[in-house]
Amino acid sequence: MRSPTPSDPYPFAGQQLPCLIGGEFLRQGKAFANINPVNGRVLCSVTEADAALVDRAVQAARAALRGPWGRMSTAERAALLRKVADRIEERFAEFVSAEIADTGKTLKQASSLDIPRGAANFRAYADLALARPSECFEMATPDGRGALNYSVYKPVGVVAVIAPWNLPFLLLTWKLAPALACGNTVVAKPSEETPSSAALLAEVMQEVGVPAGVFNLVHGFGPDSAGAALVAHPDVNAIAFTGESATGSAIMKSAADSVKALSFELGGKNAAIIFADADFDAALAGTMRSVFANTGQVCLCSERVYVERPVYARFVEALARGARALKVGGPFEGADMGPLISRAHRDKVLSYYRLAREEGAGIVCGGGVPAFGDERDQGAFIEPTILTGLPESARCVREEIFGPVCHVAPFDSEEQVIHMANDTRYGLAAAVWTSNLQRAHRVARQMEVGIAWVNDWFLRDLRTPFGGVKLSGIGREGGAHSLAFFSEAMNICVKL
Ligand code: NAD
């Protein structure tokens, strides 16, 4: 696998990205511009699917359920998914180029996380689907002959997969791979901000012989566009969505009429808790990652950092030193942090930087926009920022900002910090840093979240349950949990 260099062209320069529907690449109707957040330049144009095109995609997916795909064994489907993974790796440099052009993320991250994890998702779910056990229950009957119950797992049908822009390929494939492994057909809609890696995946699906209509790709926006048309479509059986909590709520309302199955991975306002007995350097390095990774645009990022009072001042100072030392720049500049996804998102994050001042925060570092004196000034770069001194009721402490920013607050007792960490409407992730084994287990278990790390952050085993509580989501994905969502379990009861 070769990583791209600055001389590798963006794979779709000057082109119009098509939708893929029923095995056909379609460029028709309206188009919108795909903008590079490093310099504000247009990368390509993208076909926007309207309701009619979305309907065609859903019908193609429904027809494909009755075609060769519907008759394939799990082993045959798994073999095809492995070919998808192999082909992604063969076209690795193009995938990385596409992802960094759309997002501006660092070459290092795209080539070590986003694209490899995308390929890994297909292999992991090929393996998991093949290894899936069935249940069997013998039961007594009044006539003494008994009965045997066993479970079979069928596809749910047509699944809508709707992905966000922060980890575009990783999060699209995280849902797509298990959906396909379980025999469903899919209409996928990537974020309007990040259509390119999905467009390459559409080519890969064709190249490895995934039957027409099994994977359909529609591009477009949410409201009044492809997203809204897809989630309201009566022939879509299930929706797997990752994005903002408010969007999840809108989708839920729209999906209610046809009682679709929903799996939601939504926003977060995650806490990191650093006890005084923690390995200071490890906690600092881990918190630097958990605040600033992907320019703070990971749903799991820590935006609330709680530090036990004896090490609070030292920790804030060290974190600020680390933040000031972060190199902000484009994907090929060896930077630690790229831009935000767009100018619009930067406006939102900057509005929170302003609000923090109004709410009385101390701005320990950052708080503004870097000046480069070149074309990057037309991009969406922003400074890594550390806030202190806000009350827990401040909006900056309660609302998801989704940028390279955290608020750091001191605490005095375990009980107090557990209360502070849980006092939020979100419940996705937490990171607990301590060298006390008993406390580690005790505190981690009391976090009202879907995933709590002890002495690390973003360490993922794809077999484990993943999801959030409260506003952070509905249901769990990962391993057997994904297989459960993307299948209809059926009981067959045989009288003996
Ligand atoms: P978003 O909700 O704005 O958009 C996500 C996707 O939904 C996009 O494809 C968008 O076009 C589509 N969409 C928007 N409105 C829609 C509608 N009414 N109907 C159908 N589709 C619609 O989210 P975003 O800004 O792309 O992503 C950032 C958010 O995602 C953050 O809140 C972040 O925390 C969350 N996120 C959560 C997880 C997780 O696993 N829990 C992972 C990554 C991101």
Boltz pocket constraint, residues with backbone or C-beta under 6 A from the ligand:
constraints:
  - pocket:
      binder: B
      contacts: [[A, 162], [A, 163], [A, 164], [A, 165], [A, 166], [A, 167], [A, 171], [A, 189], [A, 190], [A, 191], [A, 192], [A, 220], [A, 221], [A, 222], [A, 223], [A, 226], [A, 227], [A, 228], [A, 231], [A, 242], [A, 243], [A, 244], [A, 245], [A, 247], [A, 248], [A, 250], [A, 251], [A, 264], [A, 265], [A, 266], [A, 267], [A, 268], [A, 298], [A, 299], [A, 400], [A, 402], [A, 428], [A, 468], [A, 472], [A, 473]]
      max_distance: 6.0
